[in-house]
Amino acid sequence: MALPQVLERIQAAARRAGRDPGAIRLVAVTKGHPPQEIQDKVLRYGHFPLGESRVQEALPKMAAFPGLEWHLIGPLQRNKVKFCSGFRLIHSLDSLKLAEYMSKKAREMGHTFRVLVEVNLSLEPQKHGFLESQLTHALPRIREMEGLEVQGLMTIAPYTEKPQTVRPIFAQLSRLADRFDLPERSMGMSGDFEVAVEEGATLVRIGRALFE
Ligand SMILES: *Cc1c(COP(=O)(O)O)cnc(C)c1O
C-alpha cells in the first residue's frame, strides 16, 4: 500500500467513528529502511513524523534528514538516553527507573524530554510497559519529574490476523488517557491501525504497510 492509501484508510476510519481526521497523525516507522527508501516511500508525499525503534539506527538517519520530526518508538536503554535530545517524542517510557534516569539526564543536558508512558494492556510478559494497576501510582510521580513532559500513553496490541479482537485494548488505552487527562494516544500498527483510529488513536505507528 502506498502512503496516500494508508492516509485514506486512516481518514475513513476516523469518519466512521465520528472523529476529526485531522486529529490523527501518521508516524511512518522507518526501521530497517535506508534513507533512499524513506525518501521514495514516505517523504515524497510530505514531511511526516518518522519513527525508529533503535537509537543507534536512528541517529545517522536523523543526520541524513535534518529538520524532520523523529520519534523513538522502541525500548530505550539508559546508556542511550544522552543521545535522545533530537527526538521530538519518545513513545516508550516503560519504567519508573527509566523516568528517574531520564529526568536526571534532562537536568544535566538542559533539555526536556517529551514522552508517552507505555502501558502493557495485553499482559504478555515479554511486553514492555506499566501495568494498568501501576499507573495510579506511577503517572503522578512521572508527571512531577523535572525535565519530562508527559503528553500521553502508548500501547502495543498483541499481533493478530483479526484486528477486531484487539479493539478492547485500544478502547482501554483511550479510557486511561481520558482518566489521566492526557491528550496523546499512540496505538495502532500496520495490522490494526483502523481499529485503533476508531477507538481514539491520535498517533498511529505504521511501518510494513508503507514499505511493502
Ligand atoms: C515496528 C513497530 C511498529 C510498526 O509496525 P508495523 O507492523 O511495521 O506497522 C510500530 N510500533 C512499534 C513499537 C514498532 O516496534
The ligand as an SDF file (V2000), in Angstrom:
LIG
                    3D

 15 15  0  0  0  0  0  0  0  0999 V2000
    7.9250   -1.7890   14.2170 C   0  0  0  0  0  0  0  0  0  0  0  0
    6.9910   -1.1030   15.1090 C   0  0  0  0  0  0  0  0  0  0  0  0
    5.8120   -0.5240   14.6010 C   0  0  0  0  0  0  0  0  0  0  0  0
    5.3830   -0.6510   13.1620 C   0  0  0  0  0  0  0  0  0  0  0  0
    4.8790   -1.9350   12.9370 O   0  0  0  0  0  0  0  0  0  0  0  0
    4.3670   -2.3810   11.5020 P   0  0  0  0  0  0  0  0  0  0  0  0
    3.6910   -3.6650   11.7640 O   0  0  0  0  0  0  0  0  0  0  0  0
    5.5850   -2.4890   10.6340 O   0  0  0  0  0  0  0  0  0  0  0  0
    3.4340   -1.3340   11.0160 O   0  0  0  0  0  0  0  0  0  0  0  0
    5.0080    0.1620   15.4950 C   0  0  0  0  0  0  0  0  0  0  0  0
    5.3230    0.2840   16.8050 N   0  0  0  0  0  0  0  0  0  0  0  0
    6.4330   -0.2600   17.3300 C   0  0  0  0  0  0  0  0  0  0  0  0
    6.7210   -0.0890   18.7700 C   0  0  0  0  0  0  0  0  0  0  0  0
    7.3020   -0.9740   16.4970 C   0  0  0  0  0  0  0  0  0  0  0  0
    8.4140   -1.5300   17.0170 O   0  0  0  0  0  0  0  0  0  0  0  0
  1  2  1  0
  2  3  1  0
  2 14  2  0
  3  4  1  0
  3 10  2  0
  4  5  1  0
  5  6  1  0
  6  7  2  0
  6  8  1  0
  6  9  1  0
 10 11  1  0
 11 12  2  0
 12 13  1  0
 12 14  1  0
 14 15  1  0
M  END
$$$$
